[in-house]
């Protein structure tokens, strides 16, 4: 007991000193002190915590907490690696094609750093890619039961709902004055919240709306009662972002959900109708929002089309290898004098922006090779969710078959939203994409019999049929 007391006292002193130096550092250390023992006892819980924190990672101060949670997850995973060697090896074999694509993508991105003009930007971008890939491996080898998957799905959903709630309450963790674009969105009456960008907020809302329908049979009766109000609130938030890309992503997600979620198509149509009515009512009650949605060709996507033009010019000059990972901003000003009118030159020269299109940015920076590998990764993640749905259906587990298909549809919506924002290294994208392969791993393990860990779930799972 004296050793435990000494360690606790030391941790308390360290947290106190950190709080005196920087409140954010102190809170991060306090979080680590509380969560570290839990990471050794129940790693999926801490993975779920990390997934939730990634939603807030764009807000000042939360990046440190997210990094701390990620370090705890990796440390706990390493601690579990030896006793769990057989299970980890089995998971790696199951996901070998997907992980091979990710490995090839990382190799190509690393090679592209050699011809990058801005080495510092390339190194920063590479670090983000490697961290996300490491997180993917940890998730795929640590999530083994239906309860584990529900923890992560629930954590992501609750985090997005919390972010929306803070935004609706006017609590801004990312002050607009820190970002001119956020200030401009706020002046237009658009909802940005902790994500600092209405389009990012919309991109997070869309997959969770789909998951509200998909997870219903897999959770307790009391949780089900909250899903419809949550979906309506999310639809209100989507309308308030006034994001054209978000609305297109919602349409794509609902179409995919209708095609994939057999047995719940009536619920999908009902949810879609509710979302459409909510958006229409909000738009009709806010003429400014209606005007914005109708002015796509007039404002050139608030400069997005000009950035896309620059990215296309760049990819034409460097079609195979691109200009180097993370180097679009460093090289974009070289393309403003080409033929063709750019109305928003300041977004390239004075306030350089990313492409605001995930696929065009990857193409411009890493060429056709990089884009092909990224698309293969995304496609594999979505297909894994569909395969998981088939396996669960054959096993008679309808609740998780539906959840798997819902995850696939949710990711279709998120990947559609990526046409209008650059989120290739945004951790929540990787967390959502990891759900499909994780479900496939759970479905493969179910052949060994039902897991006994379901009793530890924070909410009771519905009876598996």
C-alpha positions, 0 to 999 in steps of 0.5 A, a space after each residue: 500500500 505504501 508503494 501505491 500511496 507513494 506513486 499516487 502522491 507523485 502523480 498528484 504532485 506532477 499533475 499539480 505542477 503541470 496545472 500551474 504551468 499550463 492548464 491543458 497540460 495538467 488536464 491531459 496528465 490527469 486524464 492519463 493518470 485516471 485512464 492508464 490503469 483502465 487501459 491495462 484492464 479494458 483496452 476497448 474502453 480506452 480506444 472508445 475514449 480516444 475515438 470520442 476525443 478525435 471529434 474534438 481534436 480540431 479545438 484548441 487544447 484537445 489535440 494534447 488530450 487526444 495524443 495522450 489517449 492515443 499514447 495510452 492506447 498504444 502503450 496498453 496494446 504493447 503491454 497486451 501484445 505478448 499474452 494476446 499474440 495468437 489473437 493479434 496474429 489471427 486479426 492481422 491474417 484476416 485483414 492482410 489485404 487491407 493492411 497491405 494496401 495501407 502499408 503500400 500507401 505509407 511507403 508511397 507517401 514516404 517516398 513522395 517526401 523525397 521530392 517535396 519542396 517543403 520538407 517540414 510540411 511533408 514530415 508533419 503530414 507523414 506523422 499524421 498518416 502514420 499515427 492514423 495507420 497505427 491507430 487502425 492496427 490497434 483497433 483491428 487487433 483489439 476489438 473482438 466482441 460485439 460489446 467492443 464495437 458498440 463502445 466505439 460506435 456509441 463513443 463516436 455518436 455521443 461525441 458528435 452529439 456533444 459537439 452539436 450540443 455545445 454548438 447549439 448552446 453557443 459554447 465555442 471551444 474554437 473561438 472564431 477570432 482564431 480562424 478567419 474562415 470560422 469567423 466568416 461562417 459565424 457571420 453567415 449564421 452557419 453552425 461550426 462548433 468545436 470543429 471550427 468549420 461548418 463542412 466538417 461539422 456536417 461531415 460528422 453529423 451525416 454518418 451518425 444520423 445513419 448509425 442512429 437507425 442502424 444501431 437500434 436493434 443492438 442496444 437496450 430498449 431505453 437507449 432506443 427511445 433516445 435514438 429518434 430524438 437524437 437523429 432529429 437533433 442531428 438533422 437540425 444541426 445539419 440544416 444549420 451548417 448550411 453545408 451543400 456538401 453535407 446535404 449531398 453526403 446525407 443523400 448518398 448515405 441514405 441511398 446507400 442505407 436503403 440499398 444495404 439495410 434490408 429489413 430496416 428499409 421502412 425505418 430508413 425511409 422514415 428517418 430520411 423523410 424526417 431529416 428532409 422535412 427538418 432541413 426544409 422547414 429550417 431552410 424555409 424559415 431562414 431565407 439566408 440559408 435558402 439563398 446560400 444553397 441556391 447560390 452554388 454557381 455564383 460564389 464558386 463554392 466560397 472559393 472551393 472551385 478555384 482551389 480545385 482548379 489549382 489542384 487539377 493544374 498541379 496534378 497535370 504537371 505531376 500526374 504520377 508522384 504529385 508534388 510531395 505529401 503535405 505540399 499543396 499549400 507550399 506549391 499552390 501559389 505557382 499556379 495562379 498565373 496560369 490561364 483561367 480566372 481565379 476570383 479567390 486568389 487570396 485563398 492561394 496567396 494571402 491565406 493559403 488553403 488546403 484543396 477542400 477536396 480529399 481526393 484532389 488533394 491526395 492526387 495533387 500531392 501524391 499523384 495517381 499512385 497515392 490516390 489509387 492506394 487511398 481509394 483502395 483502402 477506403 473501398 476495402 473498409 466499406 466492403 469489410 463492413 458489407 462482408 461483416 453484415 453477410 457473416 452476421 446474417 448467416 449466423 442469425 445475428 440480425 442486429 449486428 448484420 444491420 449495424 454492419 450494413 449501417 456502418 457501410 452506409 455511414 462511411 459512404 456518406 462520410 466519403 462523399 462529404 470528403 469531396 468538399 473537405 480535406 480530411 485524409 488525415 482527420 482522425 475521425 475519418 479513420 475511426 469511422 472507416 475502422 468500424 467495418 473491418 473491426 466488425 468483420 473481425 468480430 463476425 469471424 470470431 463468433 464462430 468460436 461461440 458467443 463472447 462472455 464479455 457482453 455482460 460488461 457493456 455499459 448498456 445491455 445488448 439486445 438479444 441476438 437473433 
